[in-house]
Each structure stands twice: as structure tokens, then as C-alpha cells.
């Protein structure tokens, strides 16, 4: 087991920045994707949230989550250091990116006047909508 790591990579062909926070096994615990051209987030998914939905909701709730926050990367992220523009991030840097990405994705998905989802408390709403 390794300590959690936070890092970024860049996929030039897709003009996409990928940011990851890993768990102790080297898998994505939180995953952010930001389009380089317009700097808009397209993904801000969390393993804790995905597991919560898997255990407490249904398929439509999971699909709503993925539509809003994107799909969490699967598999080991070992070897990230060898990827283009790879760099380690501090916890503070990652948390700032995470907060802004989530705020943007929630605002884009919410009708005017609706409250946004925030962390796991918002997931209950997704699960409830599925019932």
C-alpha cells in the first residue's frame, strides 16, 4: 500500500488535463478532467460517491451521477510519472481544483433557483429521485 497521491497529466490529442487523487492501492479516489481549450471541467467524480450510489441507489441514479460528474477512472494509476506533463500536486491544490470543478458541474446541471448537490449529502437526493 502506498500513501494517497495527487497529480496531473495532459493528453495533447484530446487537449485534456487529468487530475487524480489516489487511494492507498493506487486507484482513483477522486478524478477531475478539464478541457484545455476552454478550461471547463468535464469530470469531477469520487470513488466514495460512486460506492455510496452502488450500495444505496439504483442504475438510473448512477446514470444521473455520471451525466453530471462524469465517470470515475478505473484501474491502477501506477506509472503516472511517465505521462506527458505529469506533476505531483499538493492536497490544497487538488482540493481547490476539486471545489471549482464540482461547483461548475453542479451549476451547469441545476435549473435556475435549484440547490446544488454538495458531497455525499447531495447523493441522497440522486438516490431518492430514483425511487
Rosetta blueprint (number, residue, H / E / L):
1 X L
2 X L
3 X L
4 X L
5 X L
6 X E
7 X E
8 X E
9 X E
10 X E
11 X E
12 X H
13 X H
14 X H
15 X L
16 X E
17 X E
18 X E
19 X E
20 X E
21 X E
22 X E
23 X L
24 X L
25 X L
26 X L
27 X E
28 X E
29 X E
30 X E
31 X E
32 X E
33 X E
34 X E
35 X E
36 X L
37 X L
38 X L
39 X L
40 X L
41 X E
42 X E
43 X E
44 X E
45 X E
46 X E
47 X H
48 X H
49 X H
50 X H
51 X H
52 X H
53 X H
54 X H
55 X H
56 X H
57 X L
58 X L
59 X H
60 X H
61 X H
62 X H
63 X H
64 X H
65 X H
66 X H
67 X H
68 X H
69 X H
70 X L
71 X L
72 X L
73 X L
74 X L
75 X L
76 X E
77 X L
78 X L
79 X L
80 X H
81 X H
82 X H
83 X L
84 X L
85 X L
86 X L
87 X E
88 X E
89 X L
90 X L
91 X H
92 X H
93 X H
94 X H
95 X H
96 X H
97 X H
98 X H
99 X H
100 X H
101 X H
102 X H
103 X H
104 X H
105 X H
106 X H
107 X H
108 X H
109 X H
110 X L
111 X L
112 X L
113 X L
114 X L
115 X L
116 X L
117 X L
118 X L
119 X H
120 X H
121 X H
122 X H
123 X H
124 X H
125 X H
126 X H
127 X H
128 X H
129 X H
130 X H
131 X L
